[in-house]
Amino acid sequence: MELRLTPEQDAVREALHDLAEREVRPIAREAEEAGEVPEKVRGLLAEMGVLSAYSEDLGGQGRMDTLTSLLVAEELGWADAGVAYAALSLFQAGFFLDTLGRPDQRGVLKELPSWGGLGLALAELTVGLAGPPEATKVARDAGALTLHGRKYGATFAAEAPFVLVSALLDGSPGVFLLDAAIRQMPGFKARREEKLGLLAAISYRLDLEGLPLSAGDLLGEEGAPSEKVEAALGRGGLLACGVMLGLGRAALEYATAYAKERTAFGRPIGAFQAISFKIADRATELEGARLILWEAAGALEEGRAGWQRLSSDAAAHVCRATITTCDDAVQILGGHGYVQDHPVEKWYRDAMTLALLIAPENGEGERRPA
């Protein structure tokens, strides 16, 4: 595997980091308190092509390969995970329509606003963004199709003109394009989630009970091979891991800078081995998680056998490394780690919330005594 980025990928990463540093991170607290992404940031993300990374013939700015998409996700996660989660749900929804949809379905992208035009509902209680659906299913009865299940962390699901929902059809994963009329049916309930973190991203719990579907709601043709759908869903899980990695990197950088400036007994606290070893260990773990994540991205992009296992491993490593890093950042800051004067308490909350959406079994992390 080639671990060096291309000049084009370096340029994308630098441009996104500049945007993240200048425009997104300074408004992170404001976005969290407002519970939404500010309009100015929405416009800037649209200008950068983050909200329209689909084919140019549909009005987009061109598709991105999986690794380049990960670079975007990491830089946005470094800036603010809530903003990143909302923006990348639109990024991924556009990718689904572009790559899986029939011509008439793909054409929907030409008519939608850049922000909030597509809702996305993927995560379940036991299966997060890192895997295909398990509990959400489409039932057949005398030729009629009905949708049953519950989704968590669904974005724009109560206001978007269309919502994309992943579900099993005849045992194979599929993605269904539902229009706004579905929200008027008694079997559709959207409840806004009260979350610990990711507060800038409005999200919903969807209860779907007996919603009538047609075969035309399925992206693509019924009976088509499911490998392409599985790969698209797997890509979405990797993007969430990219956001998580950016979170961990932000916490590590902040804690490192704090340890250099904060003094105790006449020396910076970073000079004490208990602190310096902790920082070194977290840096090593995050870098290792990044390499596994990039390897998984390469395997998925190339369609190599075993990409699912690599993706699962990447999700576990990224979640564990980031939660531990955010935990340590709070401890390194001591009492300052628990107040809003410093961002580490927010990053810890964001990390715990995102971990539960990526892969629920990784959400508990490892809470160690100070």
Secondary structure as UniProt FT lines:
FT   HELIX           7..19
FT   HELIX           20..24
FT   HELIX           25..27
FT   HELIX           28..34
FT   HELIX           39..47
FT   TURN            48..51
FT   HELIX           56..58
FT   HELIX           66..79
FT   HELIX           81..100
FT   HELIX           103..106
FT   HELIX           107..110
FT   TURN            114..116
FT   STRAND          118..121
FT   TURN            129..130
FT   STRAND          137..141
FT   TURN            142..143
FT   STRAND          144..155
FT   TURN            157..159
FT   STRAND          162..169
FT   TURN            170..171
FT   STRAND          172..179
FT   HELIX           180..184
FT   TURN            186..187
FT   STRAND          188..192
FT   TURN            199..200
FT   STRAND          203..213
FT   HELIX           215..217
FT   TURN            222..223
FT   HELIX           227..261
FT   STRAND          263..264
FT   TURN            265..266
FT   STRAND          267..268
FT   HELIX           269..271
FT   HELIX           273..302
FT   TURN            305..306
FT   HELIX           307..333
FT   HELIX           334..338
FT   TURN            340..341
FT   HELIX           344..358
FT   HELIX           360..362
//
